[in-house]
Amino acid sequence: MIGGFTLNEYLVGLYERAAPGVPAMFTIRDGTRIARVPVADILAVASAGNYVEFVLRDGRKLLMRSPLSAMEDELGSKGFVRVHRSWLVNAMQMTGLTPDGSGDYTVELGTLSVPLSRRFPEALAKLRAA
């Protein structure tokens, strides 16, 4: 049975590497439910204890048991930027960047507002360039 799981994860990995013209997908394991969502629909990922919470464009919030650092490693190559010790944002979904004083900013992702800490100057540079 272990071989079946290995094959399944291999096939899912192949599917997640999108062909040209096909949106890249990401698998979120929300408890016993598995949700496959386009990466472009993920606005942000927030730390929630031993879990991460995915905030989707349609307003849904899905939980997955994983450290935020693991999601940063996985989603960093897909355009996500660590902007705070508790937040990753999809740089391509940013609609605004507002200074809050003392070097901090607020990243606007549609109706969602996420803090950008002054401790992440490389994130500010990436978001300004995006």
C-alpha positions in Angstrom: 0.0 0.0 0.0 2.9 2.3 0.6 3.9 2.1 -3.0 0.4 3.3 -4.0 0.8 6.4 -1.9 4.2 7.0 -3.3 2.9 6.7 -6.9 -0.1 8.9 -6.1 2.2 11.6 -4.6 4.4 11.3 -7.7 1.5 11.8 -10.0 0.1 14.7 -8.0 3.6 16.3 -8.2 3.6 15.9 -12.0 0.1 17.4 -12.3 1.2 20.4 -10.1 4.0 21.2 -12.5 1.7 23.1 -14.9 2.0 22.8 -18.6 2.2 26.1 -20.5 -1.2 27.8 -20.5 -2.5 25.7 -17.5 -2.7 27.4 -14.2 -0.3 26.1 -11.5 -2.3 24.2 -8.8 -1.5 23.8 -5.1 -2.8 21.0 -2.9 -4.1 22.0 0.5 -4.8 19.2 3.0 -7.6 20.7 5.2 -8.1 17.9 7.8 -9.4 14.9 5.9 -10.3 17.0 2.9 -7.9 17.7 0.0 -8.5 20.9 -1.9 -6.7 21.7 -5.1 -6.6 25.4 -5.8 -4.9 27.5 -8.4 -1.9 29.3 -6.9 -3.2 32.6 -8.3 -6.3 32.2 -6.1 -4.2 32.1 -2.8 -4.0 35.6 -1.5 -2.0 35.0 1.6 -0.9 32.3 4.1 -1.0 33.0 7.8 0.6 31.1 10.7 -2.0 29.6 13.1 -0.1 27.7 15.8 0.9 24.3 14.4 -1.2 25.1 11.3 -1.2 27.6 8.4 -4.3 29.3 7.2 -4.7 29.8 3.4 -6.8 32.9 2.6 -8.3 32.4 -0.9 -9.6 35.0 -3.3 -13.2 33.7 -3.0 -13.1 34.4 0.8 -12.6 30.8 1.9 -10.0 30.0 4.6 -8.5 26.6 4.7 -6.3 25.2 7.5 -3.4 22.8 6.9 -1.1 21.3 9.5 2.3 22.7 8.5 4.8 25.3 9.7 4.8 28.6 7.9 8.5 28.1 7.0 7.7 24.9 5.1 5.0 26.8 3.1 7.6 29.6 2.5 10.0 27.0 1.0 7.2 25.5 -1.2 5.5 28.7 -2.3 8.5 31.0 -2.5 9.3 29.9 -6.1 5.6 30.6 -7.0 5.8 34.3 -6.2 5.0 34.3 -2.4 7.0 36.6 -0.1 7.4 36.5 3.6 6.3 39.9 4.9 6.0 39.2 8.6 6.9 36.4 11.0 3.3 35.2 10.7 2.4 36.0 7.0 3.3 35.1 3.4 1.6 37.0 0.6 1.2 36.4 -3.1 3.1 39.3 -4.6 1.1 39.1 -7.9 -2.2 39.7 -6.0 -1.0 42.9 -4.2 -3.3 45.9 -4.9 -1.6 48.4 -2.6 1.2 49.2 -0.2 0.6 51.7 2.6 3.3 53.0 5.0 2.2 52.7 8.7 5.1 54.7 10.2 8.4 53.6 11.8 9.2 51.4 8.7 6.2 49.2 8.8 3.7 48.9 6.0 0.3 47.4 5.2 0.0 45.1 2.2 -3.4 45.3 0.5 -4.6 42.2 -1.3 -8.1 43.3 -2.4 -10.1 43.5 0.8 -7.4 41.7 2.9 -4.8 43.8 4.7 -1.6 42.1 5.9 1.2 43.7 8.0 4.6 44.1 6.5 7.3 44.3 9.2 10.3 46.6 8.9 12.3 43.4 9.8 11.7 42.2 6.2 13.3 44.9 4.0 13.9 42.4 1.2 10.1 41.7 1.1 9.4 45.5 0.7 11.9 45.7 -2.1 10.3 42.6 -3.9 6.8 44.0 -3.5 7.8 47.4 -4.8 9.4 45.8 -7.8 6.4 43.5 -8.5 
